[in-house]
Amino acid sequence: MLLPEYMRPLTLFFILLLAVGRPASADAKSAPANNEWIILVGGPSMMQWEKYKAQPHDHWWANFVHAARLRTEQLREQMGPDTKITWLVYKQGYIDRAEQEHQDLLSHIESVRDKFNLNLVWFNRGPEVINYLNSGQNRDQLKVGGFEYFGHSNKACFMFDYSSNLDSASKSWLHESDLSKIDRHIFARGVFAKSWGCHTGEEMSKKWYYATGTRMIGALGKTQFMMEELPVLCSPGGKWTN
């Protein structure tokens, strides 16, 4: 969700309040150059479903893309220009939202690819994400050193098209029951994984560990996607956990 205008004066205070308890986002400086950092980006909701809600989602089409871009800037500064960073982006969501925005959103995303020397891979279904993780690269030679998700989620699922095809529902997802299909041998030693979406730490992070043998940080409660900061926790008592 994008912060409503009337709450934006509180943004700096809110970030400072949470900063004390937030863990470091990653130890990217130690990531070997022969590893791949994968950033999974879900699609935005459609205003035809959201405009009548008290707290509508995704006023801005680039909620998740912009957060992924901010994170990519951090990674490039920490790991240098040559480390392989791959964006897996839910394509249909941006095709659909482009009609609402009257803009070519795919070309906007491709411009981020060009600026940051990314490997951009479009997908439409959850199994495509698993296929890329397992065999999108030669995993004997290029391990997954980082995995991060920016998008809608609940405690058991990454929802790539939440409130896009259907009001407050999803037809494209990666469910916790699918995580066992990920080959646990694809990950580098000390891999960093984090979901920046809502509620992942309440259940899905545990399922990720059981399936892959690696830890994924997730949120207890909701997260808020910001304009010039990475997402922050926004539920009372919320925290990052793995």
LUMGU-799153 format. One record per residue (C-alpha): x, y, z; residue number from 1. Coordinates in pm, 1 decimal. Layout:
N
<site><c1>X</c1><c2>Y</c2><c3>Z</c3><nr>NUM</nr></site>
...
***
This chain:
242
<site><c1>0.0</c1><c2>0.0</c2><c3>0.0</c3><nr>1</nr></site>
<site><c1>107.6</c1><c2>356.9</c2><c3>-61.3</c3><nr>2</nr></site>
<site><c1>100.4</c1><c2>595.0</c2><c3>233.4</c3><nr>3</nr></site>
<site><c1>-202.0</c1><c2>835.1</c2><c3>213.9</c3><nr>4</nr></site>
<site><c1>-109.9</c1><c2>1201.0</c2><c3>172.9</c3><nr>5</nr></site>
<site><c1>-248.2</c1><c2>1303.7</c2><c3>510.7</c3><nr>6</nr></site>
<site><c1>-10.6</c1><c2>1059.0</c2><c3>682.6</c3><nr>7</nr></site>
<site><c1>306.4</c1><c2>1156.0</c2><c3>495.9</c3><nr>8</nr></site>
<site><c1>418.4</c1><c2>1417.7</c2><c3>753.0</c3><nr>9</nr></site>
<site><c1>446.8</c1><c2>1128.9</c2><c3>998.9</c3><nr>10</nr></site>
<site><c1>667.3</c1><c2>924.2</c2><c3>767.0</c3><nr>11</nr></site>
<site><c1>1005.7</c1><c2>1037.0</c2><c3>901.6</c3><nr>12</nr></site>
<site><c1>898.8</c1><c2>988.9</c2><c3>1262.8</c3><nr>13</nr></site>
<site><c1>759.4</c1><c2>645.4</c2><c3>1182.3</c3><nr>14</nr></site>
<site><c1>1079.4</c1><c2>535.1</c2><c3>1008.1</c3><nr>15</nr></site>
<site><c1>1297.0</c1><c2>658.1</c2><c3>1296.0</c3><nr>16</nr></site>
<site><c1>1074.2</c1><c2>483.1</c2><c3>1548.0</c3><nr>17</nr></site>
<site><c1>1110.0</c1><c2>153.2</c2><c3>1366.6</c3><nr>18</nr></site>
<site><c1>1475.1</c1><c2>184.0</c2><c3>1276.2</c3><nr>19</nr></site>
<site><c1>1599.4</c1><c2>76.9</c2><c3>1618.7</c3><nr>20</nr></site>
<site><c1>1434.4</c1><c2>-263.8</c2><c3>1590.1</c3><nr>21</nr></site>
<site><c1>1492.7</c1><c2>-330.1</c2><c3>1221.2</c3><nr>22</nr></site>
<site><c1>1761.5</c1><c2>-580.4</c2><c3>1123.3</c3><nr>23</nr></site>
<site><c1>2018.6</c1><c2>-502.5</c2><c3>857.6</c3><nr>24</nr></site>
<site><c1>1869.7</c1><c2>-570.3</c2><c3>513.8</c3><nr>25</nr></site>
<site><c1>2159.5</c1><c2>-789.5</c2><c3>402.8</c3><nr>26</nr></site>
<site><c1>2529.5</c1><c2>-849.2</c2><c3>427.6</c3><nr>27</nr></site>
<site><c1>2564.6</c1><c2>-798.0</c2><c3>54.7</c3><nr>28</nr></site>
<site><c1>2928.9</c1><c2>-691.5</c2><c3>80.7</c3><nr>29</nr></site>
<site><c1>3028.0</c1><c2>-1051.5</c2><c3>145.1</c3><nr>30</nr></site>
<site><c1>2832.6</c1><c2>-1198.5</c2><c3>-147.1</c3><nr>31</nr></site>
<site><c1>3073.8</c1><c2>-1369.1</c2><c3>-390.7</c3><nr>32</nr></site>
<site><c1>3077.9</c1><c2>-1230.9</c2><c3>-743.4</c3><nr>33</nr></site>
<site><c1>2983.5</c1><c2>-1570.0</c2><c3>-886.9</c3><nr>34</nr></site>
<site><c1>2646.9</c1><c2>-1570.7</c2><c3>-707.0</c3><nr>35</nr></site>
<site><c1>2316.2</c1><c2>-1438.1</c2><c3>-839.7</c3><nr>36</nr></site>
<site><c1>2086.7</c1><c2>-1202.7</c2><c3>-648.0</c3><nr>37</nr></site>
<site><c1>1722.1</c1><c2>-1255.6</c2><c3>-743.4</c3><nr>38</nr></site>
<site><c1>1456.0</c1><c2>-990.0</c2><c3>-686.4</c3><nr>39</nr></site>
<site><c1>1096.7</c1><c2>-1107.0</c2><c3>-736.7</c3><nr>40</nr></site>
<site><c1>849.0</c1><c2>-827.4</c2><c3>-815.1</c3><nr>41</nr></site>
<site><c1>471.3</c1><c2>-868.6</c2><c3>-803.9</c3><nr>42</nr></site>
<site><c1>214.9</c1><c2>-658.9</c2><c3>-987.2</c3><nr>43</nr></site>
<site><c1>-3.1</c1><c2>-367.6</c2><c3>-868.6</c3><nr>44</nr></site>
<site><c1>-375.6</c1><c2>-372.3</c2><c3>-801.6</c3><nr>45</nr></site>
<site><c1>-632.9</c1><c2>-206.6</c2><c3>-1026.6</c3><nr>46</nr></site>
<site><c1>-827.0</c1><c2>99.3</c2><c3>-918.1</c3><nr>47</nr></site>
<site><c1>-1151.7</c1><c2>-46.2</c2><c3>-1052.5</c3><nr>48</nr></site>
<site><c1>-1144.0</c1><c2>-268.8</c2><c3>-743.7</c3><nr>49</nr></site>
<site><c1>-962.6</c1><c2>-47.0</c2><c3>-498.0</c3><nr>50</nr></site>
<site><c1>-1107.6</c1><c2>301.6</c2><c3>-540.5</c3><nr>51</nr></site>
<site><c1>-1404.2</c1><c2>247.8</c2><c3>-308.0</c3><nr>52</nr></site>
<site><c1>-1203.0</c1><c2>99.1</c2><c3>-20.9</c3><nr>53</nr></site>
<site><c1>-1124.9</c1><c2>292.9</c2><c3>294.9</c3><nr>54</nr></site>
<site><c1>-755.7</c1><c2>208.7</c2><c3>247.8</c3><nr>55</nr></site>
<site><c1>-702.7</c1><c2>136.8</c2><c3>-122.3</c3><nr>56</nr></site>
<site><c1>-385.0</c1><c2>-36.1</c2><c3>-240.1</c3><nr>57</nr></site>
<site><c1>-134.8</c1><c2>83.4</c2><c3>-497.2</c3><nr>58</nr></site>
<site><c1>-227.7</c1><c2>441.6</c2><c3>-578.4</c3><nr>59</nr></site>
<site><c1>102.5</c1><c2>440.0</c2><c3>-765.6</c3><nr>60</nr></site>
<site><c1>167.9</c1><c2>174.7</c2><c3>-1028.3</c3><nr>61</nr></site>
<site><c1>537.0</c1><c2>153.2</c2><c3>-930.4</c3><nr>62</nr></site>
<site><c1>495.2</c1><c2>70.8</c2><c3>-560.8</c3><nr>63</nr></site>
<site><c1>687.0</c1><c2>-255.8</c2><c3>-593.5</c3><nr>64</nr></site>
<site><c1>906.6</c1><c2>-163.0</c2><c3>-888.3</c3><nr>65</nr></site>
<site><c1>1034.7</c1><c2>148.0</c2><c3>-712.7</c3><nr>66</nr></site>
<site><c1>1109.8</c1><c2>-41.3</c2><c3>-391.1</c3><nr>67</nr></site>
<site><c1>1297.8</c1><c2>-302.4</c2><c3>-594.4</c3><nr>68</nr></site>
<site><c1>1489.5</c1><c2>-23.8</c2><c3>-765.3</c3><nr>69</nr></site>
<site><c1>1591.4</c1><c2>129.2</c2><c3>-430.7</c3><nr>70</nr></site>
<site><c1>1711.3</c1><c2>-210.7</c2><c3>-316.0</c3><nr>71</nr></site>
<site><c1>1899.0</c1><c2>-264.1</c2><c3>-641.6</c3><nr>72</nr></site>
<site><c1>2080.2</c1><c2>66.5</c2><c3>-593.7</c3><nr>73</nr></site>
<site><c1>2193.6</c1><c2>-53.8</c2><c3>-251.0</c3><nr>74</nr></site>
<site><c1>2314.4</c1><c2>-384.5</c2><c3>-392.5</c3><nr>75</nr></site>
<site><c1>2505.9</c1><c2>-220.8</c2><c3>-676.1</c3><nr>76</nr></site>
<site><c1>2679.5</c1><c2>11.8</c2><c3>-429.7</c3><nr>77</nr></site>
<site><c1>2771.0</c1><c2>-278.1</c2><c3>-202.0</c3><nr>78</nr></site>
<site><c1>2855.3</c1><c2>-549.3</c2><c3>-455.4</c3><nr>79</nr></site>
<site><c1>2971.9</c1><c2>-354.6</c2><c3>-758.8</c3><nr>80</nr></site>
<site><c1>2858.1</c1><c2>-338.1</c2><c3>-1121.6</c3><nr>81</nr></site>
<site><c1>2938.1</c1><c2>-694.2</c2><c3>-1224.7</c3><nr>82</nr></site>
<site><c1>2746.3</c1><c2>-906.0</c2><c3>-972.9</c3><nr>83</nr></site>
<site><c1>2454.3</c1><c2>-1071.1</c2><c3>-1149.0</c3><nr>84</nr></site>
<site><c1>2122.4</c1><c2>-925.7</c2><c3>-1032.5</c3><nr>85</nr></site>
<site><c1>1805.3</c1><c2>-1068.9</c2><c3>-1183.0</c3><nr>86</nr></site>
<site><c1>1459.1</c1><c2>-918.2</c2><c3>-1163.4</c3><nr>87</nr></site>
<site><c1>1170.2</c1><c2>-1162.2</c2><c3>-1202.9</c3><nr>88</nr></site>
<site><c1>870.8</c1><c2>-936.9</c2><c3>-1277.0</c3><nr>89</nr></site>
<site><c1>504.9</c1><c2>-1035.0</c2><c3>-1302.5</c3><nr>90</nr></site>
<site><c1>436.6</c1><c2>-915.2</c2><c3>-1656.7</c3><nr>91</nr></site>
<site><c1>58.6</c1><c2>-932.2</c2><c3>-1692.2</c3><nr>92</nr></site>
<site><c1>7.6</c1><c2>-704.9</c2><c3>-1393.5</c3><nr>93</nr></site>
<site><c1>194.4</c1><c2>-422.3</c2><c3>-1564.7</c3><nr>94</nr></site>
<site><c1>25.5</c1><c2>-483.9</c2><c3>-1898.4</c3><nr>95</nr></site>
<site><c1>-312.8</c1><c2>-451.7</c2><c3>-1727.8</c3><nr>96</nr></site>
<site><c1>-216.8</c1><c2>-148.3</c2><c3>-1521.1</c3><nr>97</nr></site>
<site><c1>-70.1</c1><c2>20.6</c2><c3>-1830.5</c3><nr>98</nr></site>
<site><c1>-419.5</c1><c2>54.1</c2><c3>-1975.2</c3><nr>99</nr></site>
<site><c1>-528.5</c1><c2>238.4</c2><c3>-1661.0</c3><nr>100</nr></site>
<site><c1>-217.9</c1><c2>459.8</c2><c3>-1661.0</c3><nr>101</nr></site>
<site><c1>-211.3</c1><c2>523.7</c2><c3>-2038.8</c3><nr>102</nr></site>
<site><c1>163.5</c1><c2>454.7</c2><c3>-2030.0</c3><nr>103</nr></site>
<site><c1>394.7</c1><c2>183.4</c2><c3>-2156.5</c3><nr>104</nr></site>
<site><c1>490.7</c1><c2>45.6</c2><c3>-1816.0</c3><nr>105</nr></site>
<site><c1>696.1</c1><c2>-239.0</c2><c3>-1957.5</c3><nr>106</nr></site>
<site><c1>932.8</c1><c2>7.8</c2><c3>-2122.1</c3><nr>107</nr></site>
<site><c1>966.0</c1><c2>195.9</c2><c3>-1790.2</c3><nr>108</nr></site>
<site><c1>1073.4</c1><c2>-127.6</c2><c3>-1621.0</c3><nr>109</nr></site>
<site><c1>1309.3</c1><c2>-208.2</c2><c3>-1905.8</c3><nr>110</nr></site>
<site><c1>1472.9</c1><c2>132.2</c2><c3>-1855.8</c3><nr>111</nr></site>
<site><c1>1558.2</c1><c2>27.7</c2><c3>-1497.7</c3><nr>112</nr></site>
<site><c1>1711.1</c1><c2>-290.0</c2><c3>-1639.6</c3><nr>113</nr></site>
<site><c1>1929.6</c1><c2>-86.2</c2><c3>-1871.3</c3><nr>114</nr></site>
<site><c1>2037.4</c1><c2>163.5</c2><c3>-1604.9</c3><nr>115</nr></site>
<site><c1>2143.9</c1><c2>-98.1</c2><c3>-1349.3</c3><nr>116</nr></site>
<site><c1>2268.9</c1><c2>-370.9</c2><c3>-1583.6</c3><nr>117</nr></site>
<site><c1>2003.2</c1><c2>-619.3</c2><c3>-1470.3</c3><nr>118</nr></site>
<site><c1>1893.4</c1><c2>-950.9</c2><c3>-1607.4</c3><nr>119</nr></site>
<site><c1>1517.8</c1><c2>-891.7</c2><c3>-1652.7</c3><nr>120</nr></site>
<site><c1>1293.5</c1><c2>-1198.2</c2><c3>-1673.7</c3><nr>121</nr></site>
<site><c1>918.0</c1><c2>-1161.0</c2><c3>-1721.0</c3><nr>122</nr></site>
<site><c1>686.1</c1><c2>-1427.4</c2><c3>-1578.8</c3><nr>123</nr></site>
<site><c1>313.4</c1><c2>-1487.0</c2><c3>-1538.7</c3><nr>124</nr></site>
<site><c1>278.1</c1><c2>-1792.9</c2><c3>-1314.3</c3><nr>125</nr></site>
<site><c1>430.2</c1><c2>-1916.1</c2><c3>-989.5</c3><nr>126</nr></site>
<site><c1>585.2</c1><c2>-2230.5</c2><c3>-1144.1</c3><nr>127</nr></site>
<site><c1>790.6</c1><c2>-2005.6</c2><c3>-1372.7</c3><nr>128</nr></site>
<site><c1>952.4</c1><c2>-1853.4</c2><c3>-1064.4</c3><nr>129</nr></site>
<site><c1>1049.6</c1><c2>-2195.7</c2><c3>-931.7</c3><nr>130</nr></site>
<site><c1>1175.7</c1><c2>-2299.5</c2><c3>-1275.4</c3><nr>131</nr></site>
<site><c1>1401.8</c1><c2>-1996.2</c2><c3>-1289.5</c3><nr>132</nr></site>
<site><c1>1531.2</c1><c2>-2052.4</c2><c3>-937.3</c3><nr>133</nr></site>
<site><c1>1613.4</c1><c2>-2414.7</c2><c3>-1013.4</c3><nr>134</nr></site>
<site><c1>1739.1</c1><c2>-2397.1</c2><c3>-1369.5</c3><nr>135</nr></site>
<site><c1>1730.3</c1><c2>-2042.7</c2><c3>-1505.3</c3><nr>136</nr></site>
<site><c1>2109.7</c1><c2>-2049.9</c2><c3>-1470.1</c3><nr>137</nr></site>
<site><c1>2360.4</c1><c2>-2331.5</c2><c3>-1437.2</c3><nr>138</nr></site>
<site><c1>2331.7</c1><c2>-2372.1</c2><c3>-1062.0</c3><nr>139</nr></site>
<site><c1>2651.4</c1><c2>-2573.7</c2><c3>-1040.5</c3><nr>140</nr></site>
<site><c1>2834.7</c1><c2>-2259.6</c2><c3>-1146.2</c3><nr>141</nr></site>
<site><c1>2604.5</c1><c2>-1975.5</c2><c3>-1036.1</c3><nr>142</nr></site>
<site><c1>2441.0</c1><c2>-2018.4</c2><c3>-697.0</c3><nr>143</nr></site>
<site><c1>2158.9</c1><c2>-1802.8</c2><c3>-561.1</c3><nr>144</nr></site>
<site><c1>2322.8</c1><c2>-1569.1</c2><c3>-312.5</c3><nr>145</nr></site>
<site><c1>2016.2</c1><c2>-1353.9</c2><c3>-243.3</c3><nr>146</nr></site>
<site><c1>1640.7</c1><c2>-1370.4</c2><c3>-288.2</c3><nr>147</nr></site>
<site><c1>1399.7</c1><c2>-1085.8</c2><c3>-209.6</c3><nr>148</nr></site>
<site><c1>1029.7</c1><c2>-1033.8</c2><c3>-277.7</c3><nr>149</nr></site>
<site><c1>846.5</c1><c2>-705.4</c2><c3>-331.1</c3><nr>150</nr></site>
<site><c1>472.1</c1><c2>-742.5</c2><c3>-372.0</c3><nr>151</nr></site>
<site><c1>142.8</c1><c2>-836.8</c2><c3>-211.8</c3><nr>152</nr></site>
<site><c1>144.3</c1><c2>-1135.6</c2><c3>21.2</c3><nr>153</nr></site>
<site><c1>-35.2</c1><c2>-1301.6</c2><c3>307.2</c3><nr>154</nr></site>
<site><c1>96.2</c1><c2>-1544.8</c2><c3>565.3</c3><nr>155</nr></site>
<site><c1>99.0</c1><c2>-1838.5</c2><c3>321.5</c3><nr>156</nr></site>
<site><c1>141.5</c1><c2>-1691.8</c2><c3>-24.6</c3><nr>157</nr></site>
<site><c1>310.3</c1><c2>-1441.8</c2><c3>-255.3</c3><nr>158</nr></site>
<site><c1>15.4</c1><c2>-1294.7</c2><c3>-451.2</c3><nr>159</nr></site>
<site><c1>144.0</c1><c2>-1157.4</c2><c3>-780.1</c3><nr>160</nr></site>
<site><c1>-188.1</c1><c2>-1017.5</c2><c3>-908.8</c3><nr>161</nr></site>
<site><c1>-375.4</c1><c2>-932.1</c2><c3>-589.6</c3><nr>162</nr></site>
<site><c1>-682.9</c1><c2>-719.6</c2><c3>-667.6</c3><nr>163</nr></site>
<site><c1>-592.2</c1><c2>-706.3</c2><c3>-1036.8</c3><nr>164</nr></site>
<site><c1>-795.4</c1><c2>-982.4</c2><c3>-1203.0</c3><nr>165</nr></site>
<site><c1>-1029.6</c1><c2>-1021.7</c2><c3>-905.3</c3><nr>166</nr></site>
<site><c1>-1127.0</c1><c2>-787.1</c2><c3>-624.6</c3><nr>167</nr></site>
<site><c1>-917.1</c1><c2>-863.8</c2><c3>-315.9</c3><nr>168</nr></site>
<site><c1>-810.3</c1><c2>-1200.2</c2><c3>-456.5</c3><nr>169</nr></site>
<site><c1>-540.6</c1><c2>-1352.2</c2><c3>-674.0</c3><nr>170</nr></site>
<site><c1>-512.0</c1><c2>-1593.3</c2><c3>-967.6</c3><nr>171</nr></site>
<site><c1>-132.3</c1><c2>-1593.4</c2><c3>-988.1</c3><nr>172</nr></site>
<site><c1>68.7</c1><c2>-1683.6</c2><c3>-681.1</c3><nr>173</nr></site>
<site><c1>349.0</c1><c2>-1878.9</c2><c3>-521.1</c3><nr>174</nr></site>
<site><c1>201.5</c1><c2>-2074.2</c2><c3>-230.5</c3><nr>175</nr></site>
<site><c1>394.6</c1><c2>-2213.5</c2><c3>62.6</c3><nr>176</nr></site>
<site><c1>291.3</c1><c2>-2563.6</c2><c3>-48.0</c3><nr>177</nr></site>
<site><c1>492.5</c1><c2>-2509.5</c2><c3>-368.4</c3><nr>178</nr></site>
<site><c1>817.9</c1><c2>-2429.3</c2><c3>-191.7</c3><nr>179</nr></site>
<site><c1>915.4</c1><c2>-2796.5</c2><c3>-165.8</c3><nr>180</nr></site>
<site><c1>968.6</c1><c2>-2787.3</c2><c3>-544.1</c3><nr>181</nr></site>
<site><c1>1268.1</c1><c2>-2557.5</c2><c3>-497.6</c3><nr>182</nr></site>
<site><c1>1597.8</c1><c2>-2745.8</c2><c3>-514.0</c3><nr>183</nr></site>
<site><c1>1774.4</c1><c2>-2663.0</c2><c3>-189.4</c3><nr>184</nr></site>
<site><c1>2113.9</c1><c2>-2715.1</c2><c3>-354.8</c3><nr>185</nr></site>
<site><c1>2076.8</c1><c2>-2397.5</c2><c3>-564.8</c3><nr>186</nr></site>
<site><c1>2158.5</c1><c2>-2167.7</c2><c3>-271.6</c3><nr>187</nr></site>
<site><c1>2500.6</c1><c2>-2033.7</c2><c3>-182.6</c3><nr>188</nr></site>
<site><c1>2634.9</c1><c2>-2072.6</c2><c3>167.9</c3><nr>189</nr></site>
<site><c1>2497.3</c1><c2>-1789.7</c2><c3>380.8</c3><nr>190</nr></site>
<site><c1>2226.9</c1><c2>-1694.2</c2><c3>129.5</c3><nr>191</nr></site>
<site><c1>2017.1</c1><c2>-1390.9</c2><c3>225.3</c3><nr>192</nr></site>
<site><c1>1640.3</c1><c2>-1412.6</c2><c3>171.2</c3><nr>193</nr></site>
<site><c1>1368.6</c1><c2>-1164.0</c2><c3>264.6</c3><nr>194</nr></site>
<site><c1>1006.1</c1><c2>-1097.5</c2><c3>179.6</c3><nr>195</nr></site>
<site><c1>914.5</c1><c2>-729.7</c2><c3>204.0</c3><nr>196</nr></site>
<site><c1>541.9</c1><c2>-806.8</c2><c3>172.6</c3><nr>197</nr></site>
<site><c1>283.2</c1><c2>-835.2</c2><c3>448.5</c3><nr>198</nr></site>
<site><c1>253.3</c1><c2>-1125.6</c2><c3>695.0</c3><nr>199</nr></site>
<site><c1>516.8</c1><c2>-1357.9</c2><c3>543.3</c3><nr>200</nr></site>
<site><c1>690.8</c1><c2>-1409.7</c2><c3>875.9</c3><nr>201</nr></site>
<site><c1>374.0</c1><c2>-1546.2</c2><c3>1034.3</c3><nr>202</nr></site>
<site><c1>391.4</c1><c2>-1878.5</c2><c3>848.5</c3><nr>203</nr></site>
<site><c1>555.7</c1><c2>-1878.6</c2><c3>506.3</c3><nr>204</nr></site>
<site><c1>905.9</c1><c2>-1812.0</c2><c3>640.6</c3><nr>205</nr></site>
<site><c1>889.0</c1><c2>-2135.5</c2><c3>839.8</c3><nr>206</nr></site>
<site><c1>771.2</c1><c2>-2329.8</c2><c3>534.8</c3><nr>207</nr></site>
<site><c1>1056.1</c1><c2>-2177.1</c2><c3>334.5</c3><nr>208</nr></site>
<site><c1>1304.8</c1><c2>-2304.5</c2><c3>590.9</c3><nr>209</nr></site>
<site><c1>1156.6</c1><c2>-2654.3</c2><c3>596.5</c3><nr>210</nr></site>
<site><c1>1164.5</c1><c2>-2667.4</c2><c3>215.4</c3><nr>211</nr></site>
<site><c1>1503.1</c1><c2>-2508.8</c2><c3>144.3</c3><nr>212</nr></site>
<site><c1>1707.7</c1><c2>-2531.5</c2><c3>462.5</c3><nr>213</nr></site>
<site><c1>1766.2</c1><c2>-2154.0</c2><c3>445.1</c3><nr>214</nr></site>
<site><c1>1614.8</c1><c2>-1868.7</c2><c3>642.8</c3><nr>215</nr></site>
<site><c1>1380.5</c1><c2>-1608.0</c2><c3>491.6</c3><nr>216</nr></site>
<site><c1>1307.4</c1><c2>-1291.0</c2><c3>686.2</c3><nr>217</nr></site>
<site><c1>940.6</c1><c2>-1194.4</c2><c3>682.1</c3><nr>218</nr></site>
<site><c1>705.1</c1><c2>-955.1</c2><c3>854.3</c3><nr>219</nr></site>
<site><c1>480.2</c1><c2>-1022.1</c2><c3>1149.3</c3><nr>220</nr></site>
<site><c1>194.6</c1><c2>-792.0</c2><c3>1051.1</c3><nr>221</nr></site>
<site><c1>165.5</c1><c2>-554.6</c2><c3>758.7</c3><nr>222</nr></site>
<site><c1>433.5</c1><c2>-363.5</c2><c3>572.5</c3><nr>223</nr></site>
<site><c1>408.6</c1><c2>-20.7</c2><c3>413.4</c3><nr>224</nr></site>
<site><c1>571.2</c1><c2>57.2</c2><c3>78.2</c3><nr>225</nr></site>
<site><c1>722.5</c1><c2>404.1</c2><c3>92.4</c3><nr>226</nr></site>
<site><c1>823.6</c1><c2>663.7</c2><c3>-164.9</c3><nr>227</nr></site>
<site><c1>1196.1</c1><c2>696.9</c2><c3>-93.0</c3><nr>228</nr></site>
<site><c1>1260.3</c1><c2>424.7</c2><c3>163.2</c3><nr>229</nr></site>
<site><c1>1242.2</c1><c2>49.1</c2><c3>161.0</c3><nr>230</nr></site>
<site><c1>915.9</c1><c2>-92.2</c2><c3>302.4</c3><nr>231</nr></site>
<site><c1>861.4</c1><c2>-54.7</c2><c3>676.5</c3><nr>232</nr></site>
<site><c1>651.6</c1><c2>-236.3</c2><c3>933.6</c3><nr>233</nr></site>
<site><c1>318.3</c1><c2>-68.3</c2><c3>1003.0</c3><nr>234</nr></site>
<site><c1>122.8</c1><c2>-298.7</c2><c3>1237.8</c3><nr>235</nr></site>
<site><c1>123.3</c1><c2>-246.0</c2><c3>1616.0</c3><nr>236</nr></site>
<site><c1>372.3</c1><c2>-494.7</c2><c3>1754.2</c3><nr>237</nr></site>
<site><c1>495.7</c1><c2>-584.1</c2><c3>1407.0</c3><nr>238</nr></site>
<site><c1>851.0</c1><c2>-709.5</c2><c3>1362.7</c3><nr>239</nr></site>
<site><c1>1083.1</c1><c2>-881.6</c2><c3>1118.5</c3><nr>240</nr></site>
<site><c1>1141.4</c1><c2>-1247.2</c2><c3>1188.5</c3><nr>241</nr></site>
<site><c1>1268.6</c1><c2>-1562.8</c2><c3>1022.4</c3><nr>242</nr></site>
***
